[in-house]
Amino acid sequence: MIEMREHPGNREVWIKLSRLNQATREGIRHGFFALGKALKREANRAILKRPRHGEVYRKRYASGAVRYHAASLPYETHANWSGKLRKSIGWVVAGFSKRYFGYG
């Protein structure tokens, strides 16, 4: 155990020690934000990855246009049809102990 005695020269040390808990919590929050950004970047990369390896479907639109779509296999991410899925990716940091990441 460290023993410290009150001394006029120790004032700066006492101030730094009293702020250490808050600085640690802020550091954890900053880490959670950096982690959320990295997860979002990786999810976007996975969604845009080509080619898909599932079954190929033919879809006919009301305008008469035909588009082919390769389904995703169970281990692949969802396909990027309209971009709504990628735009809905996000994260929330709640305090310094919780981080939520997901779609929607």
MOPAC internal coordinates of N, CA, C and O (Angstrom, degrees):
PM7 1SCF
backbone

  N    0.0000 0     0.00 0     0.00 0    0    0    0
  C    1.4492 1     0.00 0     0.00 0    1    0    0
  C    1.5187 1   108.67 1     0.00 0    2    1    0
  O    1.2310 1   120.77 1   -40.26 1    3    2    1
  N    1.2955 1   116.13 1   139.74 1    3    2    1
  C    1.4569 1   121.58 1   179.40 1    5    3    2
  C    1.5217 1   108.68 1   -90.72 1    6    5    3
  O    1.2310 1   121.45 1   -48.80 1    7    6    5
  N    1.3151 1   114.84 1   131.20 1    7    6    5
  C    1.4538 1   119.54 1   178.16 1    9    7    6
  C    1.5235 1   108.67 1  -109.81 1   10    9    7
  O    1.2310 1   120.63 1   -50.77 1   11   10    9
  N    1.3263 1   116.39 1   129.23 1   11   10    9
  C    1.4619 1   121.22 1   178.91 1   13   11   10
  C    1.5216 1   108.69 1  -123.85 1   14   13   11
  O    1.2310 1   121.67 1   -41.97 1   15   14   13
  N    1.2902 1   114.41 1   138.03 1   15   14   13
  C    1.4632 1   119.70 1   177.96 1   17   15   14
  C    1.5176 1   108.70 1  -110.51 1   18   17   15
  O    1.2310 1   121.85 1   -29.39 1   19   18   17
  N    1.2963 1   114.06 1   150.61 1   19   18   17
  C    1.4699 1   120.41 1   178.81 1   21   19   18
  C    1.5222 1   109.01 1   -66.23 1   22   21   19
  O    1.2310 1   121.46 1   -54.28 1   23   22   21
  N    1.3175 1   114.81 1   125.72 1   23   22   21
  C    1.4622 1   121.86 1   179.77 1   25   23   22
  C    1.5254 1   106.46 1  -150.58 1   26   25   23
  O    1.2310 1   119.22 1   -39.11 1   27   26   25
  N    1.3005 1   119.10 1   140.89 1   27   26   25
  C    1.4734 1   120.43 1  -177.94 1   29   27   26
  C    1.5296 1   113.44 1   -54.99 1   30   29   27
  O    1.2310 1   119.50 1   149.01 1   31   30   29
  N    1.3118 1   118.56 1   -30.99 1   31   30   29
  C    1.4675 1   121.35 1   179.78 1   33   31   30
  C    1.5226 1   112.95 1   -76.04 1   34   33   31
  O    1.2310 1   119.99 1   164.45 1   35   34   33
  N    1.3301 1   117.63 1   -15.55 1   35   34   33
  C    1.4690 1   121.57 1  -178.01 1   37   35   34
  C    1.5268 1   112.97 1   -87.72 1   38   37   35
  O    1.2310 1   119.35 1   179.54 1   39   38   37
  N    1.3032 1   118.84 1    -0.46 1   39   38   37
  C    1.4659 1   121.67 1  -176.34 1   41   39   38
  C    1.5318 1   112.09 1   -57.21 1   42   41   39
  O    1.2310 1   120.61 1   135.00 1   43   42   41
  N    1.3264 1   116.44 1   -45.00 1   43   42   41
  C    1.4746 1   119.25 1   179.47 1   45   43   42
  C    1.5225 1   111.03 1   -62.91 1   46   45   43
  O    1.2310 1   119.89 1   141.41 1   47   46   45
  N    1.3186 1   117.82 1   -38.59 1   47   46   45
  C    1.4631 1   121.30 1   178.63 1   49   47   46
  C    1.5201 1   110.28 1   -63.85 1   50   49   47
  O    1.2310 1   119.75 1   137.09 1   51   50   49
  N    1.3206 1   118.07 1   -42.91 1   51   50   49
  C    1.4674 1   121.49 1   179.20 1   53   51   50
  C    1.5304 1   110.92 1   -62.74 1   54   53   51
  O    1.2310 1   120.55 1   139.85 1   55   54   53
  N    1.3166 1   116.56 1   -40.15 1   55   54   53
  C    1.4725 1   120.25 1   179.18 1   57   55   54
  C    1.5297 1   110.09 1   -64.32 1   58   57   55
  O    1.2310 1   120.16 1   135.12 1   59   58   57
  N    1.3255 1   117.30 1   -44.88 1   59   58   57
  C    1.4719 1   120.81 1   179.50 1   61   59   58
  C    1.5201 1   111.37 1   -64.08 1   62   61   59
  O    1.2310 1   120.11 1   139.17 1   63   62   61
  N    1.3203 1   117.40 1   -40.83 1   63   62   61
  C    1.4656 1   120.32 1   178.82 1   65   63   62
  C    1.5233 1   111.49 1   -65.66 1   66   65   63
  O    1.2310 1   120.10 1   143.61 1   67   66   65
  N    1.3129 1   117.41 1   -36.39 1   67   66   65
  C    1.4633 1   119.88 1  -179.65 1   69   67   66
  C    1.5278 1   111.17 1   -69.73 1   70   69   67
  O    1.2310 1   119.87 1   154.63 1   71   70   69
  N    1.3184 1   117.85 1   -25.37 1   71   70   69
  C    1.4675 1   121.46 1   179.95 1   73   71   70
  C    1.5304 1   113.01 1   -94.45 1   74   73   71
  O    1.2310 1   119.61 1   176.43 1   75   74   73
  N    1.2994 1   118.36 1    -3.57 1   75   74   73
  C    1.4581 1   122.50 1  -175.87 1   77   75   74
  C    1.5310 1   112.53 1   -62.77 1   78   77   75
  O    1.2310 1   119.94 1   138.16 1   79   78   77
  N    1.3213 1   117.73 1   -41.84 1   79   78   77
  C    1.4601 1   121.57 1  -179.93 1   81   79   78
  C    1.5300 1   111.21 1   -61.31 1   82   81   79
  O    1.2310 1   120.07 1   134.11 1   83   82   81
  N    1.3124 1   117.47 1   -45.89 1   83   82   81
  C    1.4674 1   121.53 1   179.37 1   85   83   82
  C    1.5242 1   110.81 1   -65.59 1   86   85   83
  O    1.2310 1   120.13 1   139.52 1   87   86   85
  N    1.3209 1   117.36 1   -40.48 1   87   86   85
  C    1.4682 1   120.64 1   179.31 1   89   87   86
  C    1.5240 1   111.16 1   -64.73 1   90   89   87
  O    1.2310 1   120.23 1   143.22 1   91   90   89
  N    1.3281 1   117.18 1   -36.78 1   91   90   89
  C    1.4631 1   121.11 1   177.64 1   93   91   90
  C    1.5277 1   110.51 1   -64.99 1   94   93   91
  O    1.2310 1   120.25 1   135.81 1   95   94   93
  N    1.3159 1   117.13 1   -44.19 1   95   94   93
  C    1.4662 1   120.79 1   178.96 1   97   95   94
  C    1.5273 1   111.25 1   -63.13 1   98   97   95
  O    1.2310 1   120.18 1   138.22 1   99   98   97
  N    1.3175 1   117.25 1   -41.78 1   99   98   97
  C    1.4670 1   120.26 1   177.90 1  101   99   98
  C    1.5178 1   110.94 1   -64.18 1  102  101   99
  O    1.2310 1   120.19 1   141.58 1  103  102  101
  N    1.3251 1   117.24 1   -38.42 1  103  102  101
  C    1.4663 1   121.06 1   177.59 1  105  103  102
  C    1.5203 1   111.92 1   -63.22 1  106  105  103
  O    1.2310 1   120.51 1   139.49 1  107  106  105
  N    1.3203 1   116.63 1   -40.51 1  107  106  105
  C    1.4657 1   120.67 1   178.08 1  109  107  106
  C    1.5265 1   109.94 1   -64.87 1  110  109  107
  O    1.2310 1   119.66 1   137.03 1  111  110  109
  N    1.3314 1   118.25 1   -42.97 1  111  110  109
  C    1.4730 1   121.15 1   178.29 1  113  111  110
  C    1.5250 1   111.11 1   -61.57 1  114  113  111
  O    1.2310 1   120.32 1   136.44 1  115  114  113
  N    1.3313 1   117.00 1   -43.56 1  115  114  113
  C    1.4639 1   120.17 1   178.45 1  117  115  114
  C    1.5301 1   110.58 1   -61.83 1  118  117  115
  O    1.2310 1   120.77 1   141.22 1  119  118  117
  N    1.3330 1   116.13 1   -38.78 1  119  118  117
  C    1.4611 1   120.26 1   176.82 1  121  119  118
  C    1.5186 1   111.94 1   -63.56 1  122  121  119
  O    1.2310 1   120.25 1   139.46 1  123  122  121
  N    1.3495 1   117.12 1   -40.54 1  123  122  121
  C    1.4602 1   121.00 1   177.44 1  125  123  122
  C    1.5274 1   111.41 1   -63.39 1  126  125  123
  O    1.2310 1   119.97 1   139.77 1  127  126  125
  N    1.3342 1   117.67 1   -40.23 1  127  126  125
  C    1.4630 1   120.11 1   177.96 1  129  127  126
  C    1.5301 1   110.90 1   -64.51 1  130  129  127
  O    1.2310 1   120.32 1   137.28 1  131  130  129
  N    1.3350 1   116.99 1   -42.72 1  131  130  129
  C    1.4645 1   120.36 1   178.42 1  133  131  130
  C    1.5266 1   110.50 1   -63.77 1  134  133  131
  O    1.2310 1   120.24 1   140.63 1  135  134  133
  N    1.3227 1   117.15 1   -39.37 1  135  134  133
  C    1.4571 1   121.30 1   177.95 1  137  135  134
  C    1.5236 1   110.82 1   -65.01 1  138  137  135
  O    1.2310 1   119.90 1   138.38 1  139  138  137
  N    1.3282 1   117.80 1   -41.62 1  139  138  137
  C    1.4642 1   121.10 1   177.71 1  141  139  138
  C    1.5164 1   111.96 1   -61.41 1  142  141  139
  O    1.2310 1   120.07 1   137.42 1  143  142  141
  N    1.3293 1   117.47 1   -42.58 1  143  142  141
  C    1.4622 1   120.74 1   178.07 1  145  143  142
  C    1.5259 1   111.26 1   -63.31 1  146  145  143
  O    1.2310 1   120.48 1   138.60 1  147  146  145
  N    1.3281 1   116.70 1   -41.40 1  147  146  145
  C    1.4606 1   120.55 1   179.29 1  149  147  146
  C    1.5271 1   111.36 1   -66.28 1  150  149  147
  O    1.2310 1   120.03 1   139.43 1  151  150  149
  N    1.3322 1   117.55 1   -40.57 1  151  150  149
  C    1.4690 1   120.78 1   178.17 1  153  151  150
  C    1.5185 1   111.35 1   -64.57 1  154  153  151
  O    1.2310 1   120.30 1   140.05 1  155  154  153
  N    1.3307 1   117.04 1   -39.95 1  155  154  153
  C    1.4619 1   120.49 1   179.15 1  157  155  154
  C    1.5268 1   110.44 1   -65.40 1  158  157  155
  O    1.2310 1   120.30 1   137.03 1  159  158  157
  N    1.3178 1   117.03 1   -42.97 1  159  158  157
  C    1.4566 1   121.36 1   179.25 1  161  159  158
  C    1.5291 1   110.53 1   -61.60 1  162  161  159
  O    1.2310 1   120.09 1   137.22 1  163  162  161
  N    1.3313 1   117.43 1   -42.78 1  163  162  161
  C    1.4609 1   120.97 1   180.00 1  165  163  162
  C    1.5268 1   111.64 1   -69.71 1  166  165  163
  O    1.2310 1   119.72 1   142.97 1  167  166  165
  N    1.3280 1   118.14 1   -37.03 1  167  166  165
  C    1.4672 1   120.97 1   177.20 1  169  167  166
  C    1.5234 1   110.24 1   -64.90 1  170  169  167
  O    1.2310 1   119.81 1   137.35 1  171  170  169
  N    1.3255 1   117.96 1   -42.65 1  171  170  169
  C    1.4651 1   120.91 1   176.90 1  173  171  170
  C    1.5264 1   110.94 1   -60.76 1  174  173  171
  O    1.2310 1   120.75 1   137.28 1  175  174  173
  N    1.3110 1   116.17 1   -42.72 1  175  174  173
  C    1.4685 1   120.34 1   179.82 1  177  175  174
  C    1.5303 1   110.57 1   -62.71 1  178  177  175
  O    1.2310 1   120.43 1   139.00 1  179  178  177
  N    1.3252 1   116.78 1   -41.00 1  179  178  177
  C    1.4670 1   120.58 1  -179.10 1  181  179  178
  C    1.5297 1   111.37 1   -68.94 1  182  181  179
  O    1.2310 1   120.05 1   142.53 1  183  182  181
  N    1.3332 1   117.50 1   -37.47 1  183  182  181
  C    1.4613 1   120.34 1  -179.76 1  185  183  182
  C    1.5289 1   110.96 1   -67.12 1  186  185  183
  O    1.2310 1   120.18 1   142.67 1  187  186  185
  N    1.3159 1   117.26 1   -37.33 1  187  186  185
  C    1.4675 1   121.19 1  -178.04 1  189  187  186
  C    1.5265 1   113.29 1   -83.90 1  190  189  187
  O    1.2310 1   119.97 1   173.71 1  191  190  189
  N    1.3126 1   117.66 1    -6.29 1  191  190  189
  C    1.4660 1   121.11 1  -176.75 1  193  191  190
  C    1.5302 1   110.63 1   -63.40 1  194  193  191
  O    1.2310 1   121.18 1   -44.76 1  195  194  193
  N    1.3030 1   115.35 1   135.24 1  195  194  193
  C    1.4693 1   122.95 1   177.98 1  197  195  194
  C    1.5051 1   108.66 1  -121.95 1  198  197  195
  O    1.2310 1   118.23 1   -20.99 1  199  198  197
  N    1.2955 1   120.98 1   159.01 1  199  198  197
  C    1.4578 1   128.24 1    -9.65 1  201  199  198
  C    1.5253 1   110.98 1   -86.30 1  202  201  199
  O    1.2310 1   121.10 1   -16.41 1  203  202  201
  N    1.3209 1   115.50 1   163.59 1  203  202  201
  C    1.4589 1   121.91 1   172.90 1  205  203  202
  C    1.5237 1   107.12 1   -84.17 1  206  205  203
  O    1.2310 1   120.63 1   -28.52 1  207  206  205
  N    1.3151 1   116.40 1   151.48 1  207  206  205
  C    1.4530 1   119.83 1  -173.94 1  209  207  206
  C    1.5214 1   113.98 1  -114.15 1  210  209  207
  O    1.2310 1   119.92 1  -173.11 1  211  210  209
  N    1.3027 1   117.76 1     6.89 1  211  210  209
  C    1.4579 1   120.50 1  -178.71 1  213  211  210
  C    1.5269 1   112.04 1   -85.72 1  214  213  211
  O    1.2310 1   121.36 1    11.60 1  215  214  213
  N    1.3082 1   114.99 1  -168.40 1  215  214  213
  C    1.4672 1   121.27 1  -178.88 1  217  215  214
  C    1.5291 1   110.09 1   -68.65 1  218  217  215
  O    1.2310 1   120.64 1   -36.20 1  219  218  217
  N    1.3367 1   116.38 1   143.80 1  219  218  217
  C    1.4676 1   121.70 1  -178.95 1  221  219  218
  C    1.5295 1   108.69 1   -95.37 1  222  221  219
  O    1.2310 1   121.23 1   -52.25 1  223  222  221
  N    1.3372 1   115.25 1   127.75 1  223  222  221
  C    1.4577 1   121.98 1   179.23 1  225  223  222
  C    1.5251 1   109.58 1  -111.97 1  226  225  223
  O    1.2310 1   121.19 1   -28.58 1  227  226  225
  N    1.3261 1   115.33 1   151.42 1  227  226  225
  C    1.4645 1   120.73 1   175.08 1  229  227  226
  C    1.5197 1   107.35 1  -109.04 1  230  229  227
  O    1.2310 1   120.56 1   -54.27 1  231  230  229
  N    1.3196 1   116.53 1   125.73 1  231  230  229
  C    1.4504 1   121.01 1  -178.83 1  233  231  230
  C    1.5235 1   108.92 1  -117.76 1  234  233  231
  O    1.2310 1   120.86 1   -51.29 1  235  234  233
  N    1.3364 1   115.96 1   128.71 1  235  234  233
  C    1.4625 1   121.33 1   179.17 1  237  235  234
  C    1.5297 1   108.22 1  -107.92 1  238  237  235
  O    1.2310 1   120.94 1   -52.39 1  239  238  237
  N    1.3200 1   115.80 1   127.61 1  239  238  237
  C    1.4514 1   121.61 1  -179.22 1  241  239  238
  C    1.5273 1   110.26 1   -90.92 1  242  241  239
  O    1.2310 1   120.20 1   -14.11 1  243  242  241
  N    1.3366 1   117.21 1   165.89 1  243  242  241
  C    1.4625 1   122.63 1  -179.56 1  245  243  242
  C    1.5270 1   110.98 1   -61.98 1  246  245  243
  O    1.2310 1   120.38 1   152.04 1  247  246  245
  N    1.3169 1   116.87 1   -27.96 1  247  246  245
  C    1.4619 1   120.27 1   180.00 1  249  247  246
  C    1.5207 1   112.19 1   -75.72 1  250  249  247
  O    1.2310 1   120.74 1   170.92 1  251  250  249
  N    1.3244 1   116.20 1    -9.08 1  251  250  249
  C    1.4505 1   120.51 1  -179.21 1  253  251  250
  C    1.5172 1   113.05 1    99.66 1  254  253  251
  O    1.2310 1   120.26 1   170.94 1  255  254  253
  N    1.2860 1   117.11 1    -9.06 1  255  254  253
  C    1.4594 1   120.70 1   179.61 1  257  255  254
  C    1.5279 1   110.00 1   -70.41 1  258  257  255
  O    1.2310 1   120.98 1   -33.11 1  259  258  257
  N    1.3044 1   115.74 1   146.89 1  259  258  257
  C    1.4594 1   121.94 1   179.06 1  261  259  258
  C    1.5251 1   108.01 1  -117.82 1  262  261  259
  O    1.2310 1   121.43 1   -44.63 1  263  262  261
  N    1.3282 1   114.87 1   135.37 1  263  262  261
  C    1.4551 1   119.70 1   178.80 1  265  263  262
  C    1.5185 1   108.62 1  -134.09 1  266  265  263
  O    1.2310 1   120.88 1   -40.67 1  267  266  265
  N    1.3060 1   115.92 1   139.33 1  267  266  265
  C    1.4592 1   121.25 1   178.18 1  269  267  266
  C    1.5166 1   109.39 1   -99.07 1  270  269  267
  O    1.2310 1   121.52 1   -40.35 1  271  270  269
  N    1.3182 1   114.70 1   139.65 1  271  270  269
  C    1.4631 1   120.53 1  -176.79 1  273  271  270
  C    1.5180 1   108.77 1  -131.64 1  274  273  271
  O    1.2310 1   120.32 1   -52.37 1  275  274  273
  N    1.3293 1   116.99 1   127.63 1  275  274  273
  C    1.4584 1   121.46 1   174.77 1  277  275  274
  C    1.5266 1   108.14 1   -95.46 1  278  277  275
  O    1.2310 1   120.75 1   -58.60 1  279  278  277
  N    1.3043 1   116.18 1   121.40 1  279  278  277
  C    1.4669 1   121.01 1  -179.57 1  281  279  278
  C    1.5294 1   110.06 1   -69.53 1  282  281  279
  O    1.2310 1   121.18 1   -19.92 1  283  282  281
  N    1.3102 1   115.35 1   160.08 1  283  282  281
  C    1.4602 1   121.28 1   178.03 1  285  283  282
  C    1.5206 1   109.31 1   -89.29 1  286  285  283
  O    1.2310 1   120.91 1   -37.72 1  287  286  285
  N    1.3083 1   115.86 1   142.28 1  287  286  285
  C    1.4547 1   120.35 1   173.12 1  289  287  286
  C    1.5335 1   108.83 1   -78.12 1  290  289  287
  O    1.2310 1   119.66 1   -13.61 1  291  290  289
  N    1.3365 1   118.25 1   166.39 1  291  290  289
  C    1.4631 1   120.42 1  -176.20 1  293  291  290
  C    1.5315 1   114.83 1   -55.03 1  294  293  291
  O    1.2310 1   119.07 1   148.25 1  295  294  293
  N    1.3256 1   119.37 1   -31.75 1  295  294  293
  C    1.4619 1   120.54 1  -178.59 1  297  295  294
  C    1.5291 1   113.21 1   -90.57 1  298  297  295
  O    1.2310 1   119.50 1   177.11 1  299  298  297
  N    1.3270 1   118.57 1    -2.89 1  299  298  297
  C    1.4587 1   122.33 1  -179.59 1  301  299  298
  C    1.5263 1   110.83 1   -94.86 1  302  301  299
  O    1.2310 1   121.04 1   -22.40 1  303  302  301
  N    1.3384 1   115.62 1   157.60 1  303  302  301
  C    1.4594 1   119.88 1   176.61 1  305  303  302
  C    1.5217 1   109.94 1   -76.98 1  306  305  303
  O    1.2310 1   120.67 1    -8.46 1  307  306  305
  N    1.3132 1   116.32 1   171.54 1  307  306  305
  C    1.4525 1   121.84 1   178.15 1  309  307  306
  C    1.5280 1   109.98 1   -66.35 1  310  309  307
  O    1.2310 1   120.66 1   -25.87 1  311  310  309
  N    1.3185 1   116.34 1   154.13 1  311  310  309
  C    1.4555 1   120.98 1   178.07 1  313  311  310
  C    1.5295 1   110.50 1   -78.50 1  314  313  311
  O    1.2310 1   120.87 1   -23.81 1  315  314  313
  N    1.3087 1   115.94 1   156.19 1  315  314  313
  C    1.4610 1   122.41 1  -179.21 1  317  315  314
  C    1.5306 1   108.67 1   -97.25 1  318  317  315
  O    1.2310 1   120.10 1   -89.79 1  319  318  317
  N    1.3278 1   117.42 1    90.21 1  319  318  317
  C    1.4645 1   120.94 1  -179.56 1  321  319  318
  C    1.5162 1   111.14 1   -82.42 1  322  321  319
  O    1.2310 1   120.63 1   121.80 1  323  322  321
  N    1.3097 1   116.40 1   -58.20 1  323  322  321
  C    1.4692 1   120.03 1  -173.80 1  325  323  322
  C    1.5289 1   112.83 1  -114.23 1  326  325  323
  O    1.2310 1   119.77 1   169.06 1  327  326  325
  N    1.3063 1   118.04 1   -10.94 1  327  326  325
  C    1.4581 1   121.22 1  -177.60 1  329  327  326
  C    1.5209 1   113.33 1    93.32 1  330  329  327
  O    1.2310 1   119.81 1   173.03 1  331  330  329
  N    1.3327 1   117.96 1    -6.97 1  331  330  329
  C    1.4676 1   120.85 1  -178.65 1  333  331  330
  C    1.5284 1   112.03 1   -65.35 1  334  333  331
  O    1.2310 1   120.69 1   142.92 1  335  334  333
  N    1.3227 1   116.29 1   -37.08 1  335  334  333
  C    1.4574 1   119.82 1   179.91 1  337  335  334
  C    1.5214 1   110.59 1   -62.22 1  338  337  335
  O    1.2310 1   120.23 1   131.91 1  339  338  337
  N    1.3190 1   117.17 1   -48.09 1  339  338  337
  C    1.4651 1   120.84 1  -179.64 1  341  339  338
  C    1.5246 1   111.44 1   -64.24 1  342  341  339
  O    1.2310 1   120.20 1   143.08 1  343  342  341
  N    1.3285 1   117.22 1   -36.92 1  343  342  341
  C    1.4680 1   120.39 1   179.36 1  345  343  342
  C    1.5259 1   112.23 1   -70.00 1  346  345  343
  O    1.2310 1   120.21 1   157.58 1  347  346  345
  N    1.3264 1   117.20 1   -22.42 1  347  346  345
  C    1.4675 1   120.17 1  -177.09 1  349  347  346
  C    1.5233 1   112.75 1   -88.95 1  350  349  347
  O    1.2310 1   119.40 1   176.36 1  351  350  349
  N    1.3187 1   118.75 1    -3.64 1  351  350  349
  C    1.4564 1   121.07 1   179.35 1  353  351  350
  C    1.5252 1   109.03 1   -70.78 1  354  353  351
  O    1.2310 1   120.77 1   -46.35 1  355  354  353
  N    1.3086 1   116.13 1   133.65 1  355  354  353
  C    1.4584 1   118.96 1   179.76 1  357  355  354
  C    1.5100 1   112.13 1  -163.36 1  358  357  355
  O    1.2310 1   121.33 1    -3.51 1  359  358  357
  N    1.3133 1   115.06 1   176.49 1  359  358  357
  C    1.4489 1   121.76 1   178.49 1  361  359  358
  C    1.5166 1   109.87 1  -146.08 1  362  361  359
  O    1.2310 1   121.28 1   -23.41 1  363  362  361
  N    1.3081 1   115.16 1   156.59 1  363  362  361
  C    1.4647 1   122.56 1   177.87 1  365  363  362
  C    1.5229 1   107.55 1  -133.76 1  366  365  363
  O    1.2310 1   120.72 1   -46.95 1  367  366  365
  N    1.3061 1   116.24 1   133.05 1  367  366  365
  C    1.4605 1   121.15 1   174.90 1  369  367  366
  C    1.5254 1   106.89 1  -104.78 1  370  369  367
  O    1.2310 1   120.75 1   -59.29 1  371  370  369
  N    1.3307 1   116.17 1   120.71 1  371  370  369
  C    1.4653 1   121.87 1  -179.40 1  373  371  370
  C    1.5177 1   108.43 1  -108.12 1  374  373  371
  O    1.2310 1   120.77 1   -77.07 1  375  374  373
  N    1.3113 1   116.13 1   102.93 1  375  374  373
  C    1.4570 1   120.18 1  -178.99 1  377  375  374
  C    1.5171 1   110.77 1    68.47 1  378  377  375
  O    1.2310 1   120.73 1    38.32 1  379  378  377
  N    1.3312 1   116.21 1  -141.68 1  379  378  377
  C    1.4552 1   119.74 1   178.59 1  381  379  378
  C    1.5253 1   111.67 1  -116.16 1  382  381  379
  O    1.2310 1   120.34 1  -173.91 1  383  382  381
  N    1.3367 1   116.95 1     6.09 1  383  382  381
  C    1.4540 1   119.06 1  -175.49 1  385  383  382
  C    1.5250 1   114.39 1  -118.74 1  386  385  383
  O    1.2310 1   119.56 1   171.39 1  387  386  385
  N    1.3511 1   118.45 1    -8.61 1  387  386  385
  C    1.4662 1   119.43 1  -176.98 1  389  387  386
  C    1.5178 1   110.72 1  -136.51 1  390  389  387
  O    1.2310 1   121.64 1   -36.55 1  391  390  389
  N    1.3536 1   114.47 1   143.45 1  391  390  389
  C    1.4449 1   122.13 1   175.66 1  393  391  390
  C    1.5125 1   107.20 1  -140.36 1  394  393  391
  O    1.2310 1   120.07 1   -48.04 1  395  394  393
  N    1.3162 1   117.48 1   131.96 1  395  394  393
  C    1.4554 1   123.30 1   179.72 1  397  395  394
  C    1.5099 1   108.89 1  -115.85 1  398  397  395
  O    1.2310 1   120.22 1   -45.33 1  399  398  397
  N    1.3298 1   117.18 1   134.67 1  399  398  397
  C    1.4572 1   122.45 1   179.16 1  401  399  398
  C    1.5097 1   108.05 1  -133.12 1  402  401  399
  O    1.2310 1   120.24 1   -41.64 1  403  402  401
  N    1.3254 1   117.16 1   138.36 1  403  402  401
  C    1.4548 1   118.32 1   177.83 1  405  403  402
  C    1.5121 1   113.30 1   176.40 1  406  405  403
  O    1.2310 1   122.04 1     8.50 1  407  406  405
  N    1.3213 1   113.71 1  -171.50 1  407  406  405
  C    1.4675 1   123.35 1   178.77 1  409  407  406
  C    1.5138 1   108.73 1  -103.45 1  410  409  407
  O    1.2310 1   121.05 1   -25.42 1  411  410  409
  N    1.3317 1   115.60 1   154.58 1  411  410  409
  C    1.4493 1   117.96 1   170.21 1  413  411  410
  C    1.4861 1   116.31 1   109.81 1  414  413  411
  O    1.2310 1   120.10 1   180.00 1  415  414  413

